[in-house]
């Protein structure tokens, strides 16, 4: 327990003085004995003992009122508010080309999207004090998860990103526009978009260059990642018998456009041709965009003065009742 106005507690020091004058000014007894021997046979009773000490009740009540005046408080909650420094939108390509299985984990082929999900999962878990959102895009862009600091919910939404959910294509400009919409009203010190794609912008009303200029206008930095091997990539297809086989398909990635986006917004362009490279890229971005962690400690208290006032009032009422009933004196 703490006291909001502890300086009032010094008033307790005057209680002994009041007690002294109070005892001195008490009324004289109704019967006086000229010799102590005459009162030897008179035994004290419980009622007399209580009556003789009844004046302690208003004394205690006064002490309780002084304590109430000093505003005692009980701590009910203590915590830390993290400083919000970075808002991040993860823009992920979910077009058909992300089915290519040119990435491996532990020697097993995995689709580009599956690997991206695993790497992004680790990236999210390494961040501590930021808000993040997810935008997926193919023939158009859509928000998978708005800005949130609830990383568990964010990752559950990440698992919902699937290829084929919307019409196919690669709308990089639309993805940038949608990501900026998530950030334009943000008050964060730093605003980022990490845009990952394995293709060339081929649909959408907004070009990647226009998207980059919009990002720059809103002070949004864009990191671009071109993912996948160069030349040809193995795509899984099903045979008539349901077996999975791989067909070699040509790969086309517009690295120049991605470089332009990064340069225009003050970000950086990366090329990821395997799982390790992709992990290293997200680790580098994580290191580049770490903010100084500032925290603000907060406390919540419950006011307790009412408890002491109730106790003080109860003592005064008790003293009054006793004087008018059990301990009533008659002249």
C-alpha positions as CSV (number, residue, x, y, z in Angstrom):
1,X,0.0,0.0,0.0
2,X,1.2,3.5,-0.8
3,X,-0.1,7.0,0.1
4,X,-0.9,9.5,-2.6
5,X,-0.6,12.5,-0.1
6,X,1.7,11.1,2.6
7,X,2.4,14.6,4.0
8,X,-0.9,14.4,5.8
9,X,0.4,11.6,7.9
10,X,2.5,14.1,10.0
11,X,-0.9,15.0,11.6
12,X,-0.7,11.7,13.5
13,X,2.0,13.3,15.6
14,X,-0.5,15.6,17.2
15,X,-2.7,12.8,18.3
16,X,-0.6,12.1,21.5
17,X,-0.9,15.8,22.4
18,X,-4.7,15.7,21.9
19,X,-4.8,12.5,23.9
20,X,-3.0,14.2,26.8
21,X,-5.3,17.2,26.9
22,X,-8.3,14.9,26.4
23,X,-7.5,12.8,29.5
24,X,-6.8,16.0,31.5
25,X,-10.1,17.5,30.6
26,X,-12.3,14.5,31.3
27,X,-15.0,15.1,33.8
28,X,-14.3,14.4,37.4
29,X,-15.9,11.3,39.1
30,X,-19.3,11.7,40.7
31,X,-18.2,10.1,44.0
32,X,-15.0,11.0,45.8
33,X,-13.6,8.9,48.7
34,X,-11.6,10.6,51.4
35,X,-9.6,7.5,52.0
36,X,-8.4,4.8,49.6
37,X,-9.3,2.2,52.2
38,X,-13.0,2.9,51.7
39,X,-12.8,1.9,48.0
40,X,-10.8,-1.3,48.5
41,X,-13.9,-3.5,48.6
42,X,-15.3,-2.1,45.4
43,X,-14.5,-4.4,42.5
44,X,-14.2,-3.1,38.9
45,X,-16.7,-4.6,36.4
46,X,-16.4,-5.2,32.7
47,X,-18.8,-2.3,32.0
48,X,-16.7,0.0,34.2
49,X,-13.5,-1.0,32.4
50,X,-15.1,-0.4,29.0
51,X,-16.5,2.9,30.1
52,X,-13.2,4.0,31.4
53,X,-11.5,3.3,28.0
54,X,-14.3,4.4,25.7
55,X,-12.5,7.6,24.8
56,X,-10.0,5.5,22.8
57,X,-12.6,5.0,20.1
58,X,-12.7,8.6,18.9
59,X,-8.9,8.7,19.2
60,X,-8.6,5.7,16.8
61,X,-11.3,7.2,14.6
62,X,-9.2,10.4,14.3
63,X,-6.1,8.4,13.3
64,X,-8.1,6.5,10.7
65,X,-9.4,9.8,9.2
66,X,-5.9,11.2,9.0
67,X,-4.9,8.0,7.1
68,X,-7.9,8.4,4.8
69,X,-6.8,12.1,4.2
70,X,-3.4,10.8,3.0
71,X,-5.2,8.8,0.2
72,X,-4.0,5.2,0.7
73,X,-3.9,3.2,-2.5
74,X,-3.5,-0.5,-3.3
75,X,-1.5,-1.6,-6.4
76,X,-3.8,-3.7,-8.6
77,X,-1.9,-3.8,-11.8
78,X,1.7,-3.2,-13.0
79,X,3.0,-3.6,-16.5
80,X,5.0,-2.2,-19.4
81,X,3.7,-0.5,-22.5
82,X,6.0,-1.2,-25.4
83,X,7.1,1.7,-27.6
84,X,5.6,1.3,-31.0
85,X,8.3,2.0,-33.6
86,X,7.7,0.0,-36.8
87,X,4.6,-0.8,-38.8
88,X,5.3,-3.5,-41.5
89,X,3.2,-4.9,-44.3
90,X,4.3,-8.3,-45.7
91,X,3.2,-8.3,-49.4
92,X,3.3,-11.9,-50.7
93,X,2.9,-13.1,-54.2
94,X,0.3,-15.9,-54.3
95,X,0.1,-16.3,-58.1
96,X,0.3,-19.7,-59.9
97,X,4.1,-19.4,-60.5
98,X,4.6,-19.7,-56.7
99,X,3.8,-23.4,-57.1
100,X,7.2,-24.0,-58.6
101,X,9.2,-26.3,-56.4
102,X,12.8,-25.0,-56.9
103,X,13.3,-24.6,-53.1
104,X,14.3,-27.4,-50.7
105,X,14.1,-28.0,-46.9
106,X,16.1,-30.9,-45.6
107,X,16.5,-32.3,-49.1
108,X,12.8,-32.2,-49.8
109,X,11.3,-30.1,-52.6
110,X,8.8,-27.5,-51.4
111,X,6.8,-24.9,-53.3
112,X,8.0,-21.3,-53.2
113,X,4.9,-20.3,-51.3
114,X,5.4,-23.0,-48.7
115,X,9.0,-21.9,-48.1
116,X,8.0,-18.2,-47.9
117,X,5.5,-19.0,-45.3
118,X,8.1,-20.8,-43.1
119,X,10.6,-18.0,-43.5
120,X,8.0,-15.3,-42.8
121,X,6.8,-17.2,-39.8
122,X,10.3,-17.0,-38.3
123,X,10.6,-13.4,-39.2
124,X,7.4,-12.5,-37.4
125,X,8.4,-14.4,-34.3
126,X,11.7,-12.5,-34.1
127,X,9.9,-9.1,-34.0
128,X,8.8,-7.9,-30.5
129,X,7.4,-4.4,-30.6
130,X,6.0,-3.9,-34.0
131,X,2.6,-4.1,-35.8
132,X,2.4,-6.1,-38.9
133,X,-0.1,-6.8,-41.7
134,X,-0.3,-9.2,-44.6
135,X,-1.3,-8.4,-48.2
136,X,-1.5,-11.2,-50.7
137,X,-1.7,-10.6,-54.5
138,X,-2.1,-12.4,-57.7
139,X,-4.4,-10.9,-60.4
140,X,-5.4,-8.4,-57.8
141,X,-4.3,-7.6,-54.2
142,X,-6.3,-8.2,-51.0
143,X,-5.7,-7.8,-47.3
144,X,-5.2,-11.1,-45.5
145,X,-4.6,-9.4,-42.1
146,X,-4.7,-5.7,-41.1
147,X,-2.1,-4.2,-38.9
148,X,-1.9,-6.0,-35.6
149,X,0.5,-6.7,-32.7
150,X,-1.2,-10.1,-32.1
151,X,1.3,-12.3,-33.9
152,X,-0.5,-15.5,-33.2
153,X,-3.5,-14.2,-35.1
154,X,-1.3,-12.8,-37.9
155,X,0.3,-16.2,-38.4
156,X,-3.0,-18.0,-38.4
157,X,-4.0,-15.6,-41.3
158,X,-0.7,-16.3,-43.0
159,X,-1.6,-20.0,-43.2
160,X,-4.8,-19.1,-45.0
161,X,-2.9,-17.7,-48.0
162,X,-3.4,-20.2,-50.8
163,X,-2.7,-20.1,-54.5
164,X,-5.8,-20.1,-56.6
165,X,-8.0,-18.1,-54.1
166,X,-8.3,-15.3,-56.7
167,X,-7.7,-14.9,-60.4
168,X,-4.1,-15.5,-61.6
169,X,-1.6,-12.9,-62.6
170,X,1.0,-10.7,-60.9
171,X,-0.3,-7.3,-59.9
172,X,2.7,-5.7,-58.2
173,X,1.5,-2.2,-58.5
174,X,-1.9,-3.1,-56.9
175,X,0.0,-4.9,-54.1
176,X,2.0,-1.8,-53.4
177,X,-1.2,0.4,-53.4
178,X,-3.0,-2.0,-51.1
179,X,0.0,-2.2,-48.7
180,X,0.2,1.6,-48.6
181,X,-3.5,1.8,-47.7
182,X,-2.7,-0.2,-44.7
183,X,0.0,2.2,-43.6
184,X,-1.1,5.7,-44.7
185,X,-2.9,6.5,-41.5
186,X,-0.2,4.9,-39.3
187,X,1.6,7.1,-36.8
188,X,4.5,4.8,-36.5
189,X,8.0,6.3,-36.7
190,X,9.0,3.8,-39.4
191,X,6.7,2.3,-42.1
192,X,7.8,-0.6,-44.3
193,X,6.6,-2.9,-47.0
194,X,8.4,-6.1,-47.7
195,X,7.3,-7.1,-51.2
196,X,8.1,-10.6,-52.4
197,X,7.4,-11.8,-55.9
198,X,8.6,-14.3,-58.5
199,X,7.1,-12.7,-61.6
200,X,6.5,-9.6,-63.8
201,X,3.7,-7.1,-63.3
202,X,1.1,-8.0,-66.0
203,X,-2.3,-6.9,-64.6
204,X,-3.7,-4.1,-62.5
205,X,-4.5,-0.4,-63.1
206,X,-1.5,0.8,-61.1
207,X,2.0,0.3,-62.4
208,X,4.8,-0.7,-60.0
209,X,6.5,2.7,-60.7
210,X,3.3,4.6,-59.7
211,X,3.1,2.4,-56.6
212,X,6.7,3.3,-55.7
213,X,6.0,7.0,-56.0
214,X,2.9,6.7,-53.8
215,X,5.0,4.9,-51.2
216,X,7.6,7.6,-51.3
217,X,4.9,10.3,-50.8
218,X,3.7,8.5,-47.7
219,X,7.2,8.0,-46.4
220,X,6.9,4.2,-46.8
221,X,10.1,2.3,-47.4
222,X,9.8,-0.8,-49.6
223,X,12.2,-3.8,-49.6
224,X,11.7,-6.0,-52.6
225,X,12.6,-9.6,-52.9
226,X,12.8,-11.5,-56.2
227,X,12.4,-15.2,-55.3
228,X,13.1,-18.3,-57.5
229,X,15.8,-19.7,-59.8
230,X,16.7,-18.1,-63.1
231,X,16.0,-19.7,-66.5
232,X,13.6,-22.6,-65.9
233,X,11.9,-24.0,-62.7
234,X,10.3,-27.3,-62.0
235,X,6.5,-27.1,-61.7
236,X,4.5,-30.0,-60.3
237,X,1.8,-31.5,-62.4
238,X,-0.5,-34.5,-62.0
239,X,-0.4,-37.4,-64.5
240,X,-3.5,-39.3,-65.6
241,X,-2.8,-41.8,-62.8
242,X,-2.6,-39.0,-60.2
243,X,1.2,-39.2,-59.8
244,X,3.1,-36.0,-59.3
245,X,5.7,-35.2,-61.9
246,X,7.7,-32.1,-62.7
247,X,7.5,-30.0,-65.8
248,X,10.3,-27.5,-66.6
249,X,8.8,-24.1,-67.1
250,X,10.5,-20.8,-68.1
251,X,11.0,-18.2,-65.4
252,X,10.6,-14.5,-65.9
253,X,11.3,-12.0,-63.1
254,X,11.5,-8.3,-63.6
255,X,14.4,-7.5,-61.4
256,X,14.8,-4.0,-62.8
257,X,11.4,-2.9,-61.7
258,X,11.9,-4.3,-58.2
259,X,15.2,-2.5,-58.0
260,X,13.5,0.8,-59.1
261,X,10.8,0.4,-56.4
262,X,13.4,-0.2,-53.7
263,X,15.6,2.8,-54.9
264,X,12.7,5.2,-55.2
265,X,11.5,4.5,-51.6
266,X,14.9,4.2,-49.9
267,X,14.6,0.4,-49.5
268,X,16.8,-2.4,-50.9
269,X,16.4,-5.1,-53.5
270,X,17.3,-8.7,-52.8
271,X,17.6,-11.9,-54.9
272,X,16.7,-15.2,-53.3
273,X,17.4,-18.4,-55.3
274,X,17.3,-20.9,-52.5
275,X,16.0,-21.3,-49.0
276,X,19.1,-20.2,-47.2
277,X,19.3,-17.0,-49.2
278,X,15.7,-16.2,-48.5
279,X,16.2,-16.7,-44.7
280,X,19.3,-14.6,-44.8
281,X,17.4,-11.8,-46.6
282,X,14.7,-11.6,-43.9
283,X,17.3,-11.8,-41.2
284,X,19.1,-8.8,-42.8
285,X,15.9,-6.8,-43.1
286,X,15.2,-7.7,-39.5
287,X,18.6,-6.3,-38.4
288,X,18.3,-3.2,-40.5
289,X,14.9,-2.2,-39.2
290,X,15.4,-2.8,-35.5
291,X,14.2,0.2,-33.4
292,X,15.5,1.3,-30.1
293,X,13.2,-0.5,-27.6
294,X,11.6,2.0,-25.3
295,X,9.2,1.1,-22.6
296,X,6.9,3.0,-20.3
297,X,6.0,1.4,-17.0
298,X,2.4,1.8,-15.9
299,X,0.6,1.2,-12.6
300,X,-3.0,1.0,-11.7
301,X,-4.2,1.6,-8.1
302,X,-7.4,1.2,-6.2
303,X,-8.3,4.1,-3.8
304,X,-8.6,2.8,-0.2
305,X,-9.5,6.0,1.7
306,X,-13.1,5.0,1.8
307,X,-12.3,1.8,3.8
308,X,-10.6,3.9,6.5
309,X,-13.4,6.5,6.5
310,X,-16.0,3.7,7.0
311,X,-13.9,2.3,9.9
312,X,-13.6,5.7,11.5
313,X,-17.3,6.4,11.1
314,X,-18.1,3.0,12.6
315,X,-15.9,3.7,15.6
316,X,-17.7,7.0,16.2
317,X,-21.1,5.4,15.9
318,X,-20.1,2.6,18.2
319,X,-18.9,5.1,20.8
320,X,-22.1,7.0,20.6
321,X,-24.3,3.9,20.9
322,X,-22.4,2.7,23.9
323,X,-22.7,6.0,25.6
324,X,-26.4,6.2,25.0
325,X,-27.1,2.6,26.0
326,X,-24.9,0.2,27.9
327,X,-22.6,2.8,29.3
328,X,-25.0,5.6,29.8
329,X,-24.3,7.7,32.9
330,X,-26.9,9.2,35.2
331,X,-26.1,12.3,37.3
